[in-house]
Amino acid sequence: MLRVTEIFRSIQGESTHAGRPCTFVRLTGCPMRCVWCDSEYTFTGGEHISIDAVMDQVRAFGCNLVEVTGGEPLAQRQGFALIARLCDEGYEVLVETGGYVSTAGLDQRAKVILDVKCPASGEEPRNDWSNLERLRPDLDEVKFVIADEGDWHYAKKVIEEYDLQNRAHAVLISPAWDQVDLQQLAEWIASSGLKVRMQLQLHKYIWGPDVKGV
Ligand code: SF4
């Protein structure tokens, strides 16, 4: 059984897949507490659902792209089984993970979107750095949420230290909602010379920052 907060169809709001129709399976619970977290409603509650029942709902939405997210989707061991099952059924699977739980053992067909937590999140000490070693340049993406200038400098250092421009399919730089001036962030990125991609959370601009299930 899995603890599930919501299953819904929308468009992908982030990553290089932004704009694509996508079914989201949002699992309940997260061991982290990022200060700017926009998914606190996943920390508690949720419904216990079998993998078969999740698959039924996913099939009914009819999207080939499925994102397994949270909360922290890898915090439940059954999350790994769900991801394998989705891959077995031919779905293109994205896994959005916060970077605390090891990605070892994840089905190799799934594409990982891995957060590296920056200092202003309050959770930087909990990054599992071995996850960066497992990134695959043809499939996986790595994301830094930036809340202030210190976070930007930290992201640059990690990108260079771990050679992320070559190690990952994309390096995503995302502003923490309402925390950093977008033009300022764009300027830092543009002048950095780094092969990175600024991304906005498309769904928040379409439906607003607090709407769930979109
Ligand atoms: S890892 Fe994600 S879900 Fe967990 S606290 Fe941080 S932002 Fe929220």
Residues whose N, C-alpha, C, O or C-beta is under 5 A from the ligand:
A	BS01	SF4	C30 M32 R33 C34 C37 D38 S39 G70 G71 E72 G98
